[in-house]
Amino acid sequence: MSTLQLPQAAPSSSRKVKYIREIEAVPHLTAAQKDRLKAVVDRYVFRANDYYLGLIDWSDPNDPIRQLIIPREEELKDWGKLDASNEAAVTVAHGVQHKYTHTVLLLCNEVCGAYCRYCFRKRLFMDGNDEVSNDVSAGLNYIREHPEVTNVLLTGGDPLLMSTRRLREIIEELRAIDHVRIIRIGSKMPAFDPWRLTRDAELQEVLRRNSTPRKRIYLMAHFDHPRELTDAAVEGLDAFLRCGVICVNQCPLIAGINDDEEVLGTMYRELSFIGCPPYYLFQGRPTAGNEPYEVPIVRGWHIFRGAMRRGSGLASRARYVMSHETGKVEIQAVDDRYIYLRYHRAKDPAMRGRFMIYHRNDEAYWLDQLEPTDVSGQLAPAFAMSAPDEILEGPE
């Protein structure tokens, strides 16, 4: 199995990280490097902290943690769109997205613990953007008026960077809505600041009280590389589990970071061991500035399948998907001629479960670059109609 070594960061429930908001304050970069990166951070904001920067092997210019957090000049290339999945089209109120029938997103915070360079929502962190709403009352009212909504995802930005008081208010308001069965918290704080929960007894109590046997809170964690799974990070995840929170992990496939079946398979195995199994592996969205992080679909499929063979069933539960404007398109198989896709989720409920066959294109990285086959048009309705009821009609 894997020979990758996982770093250790001594657990401590009292540690507080120190945030670094200026690229000039990163001590390991030379003056020339900082000067070259100034134009990048002027467009796409930089933020990190001392703990996370301490995971980097600064002697290695290709270190994956470095690639994840330190800006690159290639981000300035004219490539992609800021809203690559057209989230604006499913925004139903300020800071509220409703794309799939049973799930609503509340963009409740516009700040993250640090900024991943490949972020698909980097537009939220740019000057002049006002998509996020600190006042979630409109979203809560919308959810109350839509009894089909059983899942609410708190996202942004990172909800766990908000104050515990605000988190408590939002979670308790959602718990008072009877048809909301699942509250999801999308967060990379377990990787960026493993002590966020362990040092906060009040937040622990909020989670214990509101993650109940029939109405759970889910942590949608975001680990991208096995070296993020330090002892401190594992202890932080354990704190969520002990509060009754269900933990799963989702991340994109990122060039230079986890585009290797050994790396991805090792991370999936470790995540299964610690009770945070893989959920989604996302194909990188064609977001402005993200070209250096893109992996073509065909290569991504082979990496994904190789990773799936390296662990038990619990380490092999991820689905490889594109979060396209039209829905979550699952990449199901690739052969010498074709790429086989299926709508795992669909903006149009009638498309859910639809099977599609596209011509193989080893350079394509997104659905819009693929050419459908005539066979796809003939088979797609039949496959959709024959899909199991739980695929076509079940909760999002």
Beta strands, then each sheet from edge to edge (+ up, - down):
strand 1: 19-20
strand 2: 48-49
strand 3: 91-93
strand 4: 96-100
strand 5: 103-109
strand 6: 151-156
strand 7: 182-187
strand 8: 217-221
strand 9: 246-252
strand 10: 278-282
strand 11: 319-324
strand 12: 327-334
strand 13: 338-346
strand 14: 355-359
sheet 1: 1+ 2-
sheet 2: 3+ 4- 5+ 6+ 7+ 8+ 9+ 10+ 11+ 12- 13+ 14-
end
